[in-house]
């Protein structure tokens, strides 16, 4: 299969849903502008695409859950806006463009983030996007995403990440940060497949193992790219983690060993998909693609 | 009935739920501390109590929806933490205590707010708090709260509020701010009653009218108290709205006319409860209490 084509097609579907969803005007206009500025700043839509591919792996058809999968991008975008704030990572650039607060000011940036997060739950609690889905599946999906995003997931990882700047890296803390800050939402993304499909425990467990492995791999590769990548491809200055003394895999293990860890994680991820049929091929290809990405 | 006793009893129930819910430790500890610092900073739990009283008015028993009603306080608290930030209202005091960012710093305050908002949806998407409630009612409640809190509710009101500082007050803008910033979540609170109870359209409409009226009245009274109240009772400096040139009812209409508007709103609110039986008496008393409050 042509994975590039698959990714482009799914990205276009997610973009098209988000564009159409936000056609209805929000007041005041600056709030809508700030939300859409970051939402359409060039994200690859990896999390929604993982959810769609996982749903296909479980025997569903992707368009059925397009709206719900797209909420993952709202949450991811909110987290980027808040992470970039002066009080947090104080980043001026994101994907090669000025960060949200640089364009709209801190107050609007904070509120645009709040609004994107909340909007995700507006969509997740609206059964009309896919009336044939049992309401109980939808509620479980909403809970999965809320747990992954909050004080027992992404937010916990971000707090620990900040607390650990300039600290000596240690394995336990590093894993806590990565598991929560990045891997938790990626795990929730792939779990959305079996949850919305109503798959059995065996599929759910296998998909969870897959999600844990690629979630961690995703962040390890991000860390490596921050050391090795070109500023132009990354859309942010290379080495920004090191400048900030962030706790990262390359800092703890070096680049070579970090690359080995990423390879092993992807290999484990692929093994956990063994129980799934050919419908899981896009998911398999995505795992491989994540390993080889350059930005 | 003794409304003070009723309010105290319901407040104690909400506090007790929240205390027990957060007994499970969140890591890193500073995140949990920051969340609980503001959550237990002396809030009167008006929004959860309105939801409980509205549920009783529709024939339910309050403890059945205690967990779901309590989420309104998580959302209210998150909004206060973010509103107080230096980039927004830059308030040092809230209910007589240093604001969250004064104690924990801006970054943790932003993230504690994010976590409280997200935690609300963790609870709202967990049917195990009341297994006898139909899952579809729960999903509808979650949607009601999400809509009221986000870009078509509270967040929109806060953005407009900031944009309107120092602007000449006009009726349309003032109503937009109040309807969204404060009234939307209060409306959602009372609507939670008929939604979770599965009441008919007639009850839902009547409760919605009640919620719209007391929601607006609540903010008008807040504005009046900011002009007339004592710093000690308010827990923040009197006249802070005026110092900041906030768009308020007293600024547009004067205090006397604002008081008349509040009276009329509460009177209209009470009329809309006419179709409800004696079980709505606590709700009626609360409306009266809101009008006469001093802080």
Interface residues (C-beta under 8 A of the other chain):
Chain A: X26 X27 X28 X30 X31 X32 X35 X82 X85 X87 X88 X105 X106 X107 X108 X110 X111 X113 X114 X115 X117 X118 X119 X121 X122 X124 X125 X126 X127 X135 X136 X138 X139 X140 X142 X143 X146 X147 X149 X150 X151 X152 X155 X156 X158 X159 X160 X162 X163 X176
Chain B: X26 X27 X28 X30 X31 X32 X35 X82 X85 X87 X88 X105 X106 X107 X108 X110 X111 X113 X114 X115 X117 X118 X119 X121 X122 X124 X125 X126 X127 X135 X136 X138 X139 X140 X142 X143 X146 X147 X149 X150 X151 X152 X155 X156 X158 X159 X160 X162 X163 X176
